[in-house]
Amino acid sequence: MANNKRSVDVPYRQIFESVPGLYLILDPALEIVAASDAYLRATKTIRDEIIGKHLFDIFPDNPSDPENIGTRNLRSSLARVLRERLPDVMPLLKYDIPRPAAEGGGFEERFWTPSNTPILGTTGEVAFIVHRVEDVTEFVYTRRRATESERLTRELGEKSAGMESEVFRQSAELSRANSDLRIANEKLAIAYQGAIELERLKTHFVANVSHEFRTPLTLMLGMTRRLSNQADGSAHTLDELGVIERNALTLLKYVNDLLDVSKLETGNARVRYSAVDIAALSRIFASHFDSVATDRSLHYTVDVPESLEHIHVDPEMLERVLVNLLSNAFKFTPSGGKVRFSIFEQEHSVRVEIADSGPGIPEGLRDSVFERFRRGDDQTTAAVSGMGLGLSIVRELVTLLKGTVSVSEAPEGGALFVVTIPRRAPDDVEVHPPLPSSIVDRQNRDREAQLYVPHHASSEQSNREWGDPNAPLVLVVEDNPDMREYVASLLRKTLRVITANDGKQGLDKALAVRPNVIVSDIMMPGMTGDELVEQLRSRAETADIPIVMLSARADPELRVELLRKGVTDFISKPFSADEFVARVSRIATEYASHRPSEEHLRLAIEGAHLGTWHWDIQRDEVQCSARCSSVMGIPVDTQFSLAEFFRNVFPSDLPELLRTLQNAHLETEVFSADFRVVDPEGITHWVSARGRCFLSNTRAPLFIEGVIANIEERKRQESEIATLNMRLVRAMAETHHRIKNNLQVISAMADLHALNAGNATKEELLGRISSHVQTLASLHDLLSKNSRLDGTMTVVPAHELMERLLKLMKRVGGGREFVAMLDEFELPMREATGLTVVTNELISSSLRDGAGSVHVSLSLENGIVRLDVEDSGPPFDQRGASESYDAMGVALIDSVVSWDLQGTTSYGSIPGERSSISITFPLPATTNEPERRMRGTDAARE
């Protein structure tokens, strides 16, 4: 019985793709032919995206791992399989795989054990390679963890072995440390006692110094007030005396504050209680500020009961507290604001409130403002002077009075200070009757009250301009009105002066008027002096304006820091008025003399049909003139970014233009660029831009500015010139060709006639003609080969030209002797042609009119060419007086030397012996140094 086997179509591809192993099939070119599903999962790839692709295009090396050599090792294994046609099993291979974009991209670390097996074709060649891998990444990681665990276990054992000895060692060290600590505590106690003594000495010193200050200040104030009373009524004199008095009182206030602090620290401040009418006393204290409120248009409210008698308090301490708090309110309240002073009677105490509508005190600073030398928020306190002692003195005085003080937000919007003091003194304290001196002279208190309020200049004064309107302009930036007025008064004698009250106003004015020099203080509210410098140096309009800084801080570090930021000069307070004026005037005058007139420059640029453009690099803002806008085809009076400014540039020209600008950042030389612009109507024209990059003092690019012009007409002319040059080249080539042909014809005809002459004399003459023509042809070749085909003329070797010319003259000279001395140098074509004409005429004249030898010298020295010709004939300038030909030759020489060579001619002679002529002319350009050599009879006979 026959076996009937059913034919089955086996799905080999499906079987291969479903096998559990990780397989790839590669062709000999290493392109992927097939891949198993397990391989795709392990390598996170998709079959359709890798089939037909080169293996190493799909799996490149990880660029972030410089030690990864997986590609190189795998490539070597596959090469061995192709070469030896044998399987190749590889060791453990680190080969990172690309991570899909959905998983964040990059590479993922993997370890494999690969093998590569060839599949041979019918003829024995490798038809395919089976690339099989096994992912052993997890195994490697496990081994790593196990190795790390073993290492940790070993280290733990080693540490445990030494733990016991370490405990003993540390116990010994602890014992020694305890002993050292005991000694250190003893030393600290000694140092603490020393610090207490040092603090006592410091306080005593401050008190003594403060007392010493009070004496000269008292004398200064007394004499100033006497001079004010005796003044002749001059407003200027009274103003200056007022400045002296105001600043002397300021110093006196600082001295009083230091004395108060010294008393409080040493415990010498004693409370002397008196039973007073606190309402009447407070009204007196509050009245000191009435004139201040009027001057500044402040709404000043004093809400005090009619009387509050028999309140136990120290009147002087109470005055210090209330005046300090009121001064604080007036300091920080802007003009037109509100200040309130209120007193409320309570059962066992008196409550005092002082409120204002100023900036207030942030909640986080309300406790620290009562500390010494703390002045709250810098933004709100920088505008007023002080040492930060007032509020600390208030708290300590209120504490001595057994009261409390606090600060919060006022209903008026600013700060609210509340002082609460008991109505009665402690039972064990004596209460004295009030002293008459407790209420001091009101006029003095009114003057002192002015110290607590910033002295503001009027807006008219701050906007005023002083000095000669034609003098260089100086901007004075100073927040202290007295100092600002003083500096301005010094400078306005020689300069034109404007002022600014702070850094922000100074920056605005500098940008508006661009002064010749800026004089600025450092410590100012809002924008400080060093911040002003940074702003000025970062802006193109003010980057080069000189800046002179004034500061009471004279430390070298500050000076160096400001000079690095671009400050021109640094002057410490106090300063010599004459020196200060001299330094500022010199800087302002030098800057004014070097800065060109912008109006004249603008008119010159416009007269040259040029547009101007300015690119602020940091802000990416381009400003351009109306003509520039027209050239670039963009709207007028508009600011652009650089991309908008170049939006009409021909696309293929834009990359090179941007590269030119980028390179301009690195240099400060003038750059230029030619490019095409397509205007809104679609018409293309050529544009040329020139500019320069300006850098900051730190070499950072600030701005580029320059000019721009439409050069379409120039480009058209250049094109026409190029066309004419090509025509000239063709014409010169044709002319050279014809001349050479004609010379060859003449030479051939002369030779032919010489053969048939039948007469020795005639034959000799024709031979000379042929030789002469051949020499002319040689000279023509020398001149023509130095004329380039592009129509531009190059240089001719002068000595070679003269040698050929002398060779020609020797042939026709009837045996005359020539002596030549020639320098070796090169002549431009124009000068070479002129020299040939002049030399030919001179030597021809010598051959006709002289006897004996002819001496020719050609030299070059210091850029001057000199030709000397000597013979034994009559003077050159008298030859041929009756012969028109020779007379024309002399005229030709003079004409060529004067007009073509731009030189001079001089004649000389010794009757009966020799005559000479010298020709000199400048050499436009030399290409080598001359080498002098002798050319005698033999040279001329060549």
Beta strands, then each sheet from edge to edge (+ up, - down):
strand 1: 22-26
strand 2: 32-35
strand 3: 88-89
strand 4: 93-94
strand 5: 97-98
strand 6: 107-108
strand 7: 111-112
strand 8: 115-120
strand 9: 126-133
strand 10: 274-276
strand 11: 299-303
strand 12: 311-313
strand 13: 338-345
strand 14: 349-356
strand 15: 404-409
strand 16: 415-422
strand 17: 465-466
strand 18: 473-477
strand 19: 496-500
strand 20: 517-521
strand 21: 547-551
strand 22: 569-572
strand 23: 611-616
strand 24: 621-624
strand 25: 671-678
strand 26: 684-695
strand 27: 701-710
strand 28: 795-797
strand 29: 818-824
strand 30: 826-828
strand 31: 854-861
strand 32: 864-871
strand 33: 904-910
strand 34: 914-922
strand 35: 931-935
sheet 1: 2+ 1- 9+ 8- 3+
sheet 2: 4+ 7-
sheet 3: 5+ 6-
sheet 4: 10+ 12-
sheet 5: 11+ 13+ 14- 16+ 15-
sheet 6: 17+ 19- 18- 20- 21- 22-
sheet 7: 24+ 23- 27+ 26- 25+
sheet 8: 28+ 30-
sheet 9: 33+ 34- 32+ 31- 29- 35+
end
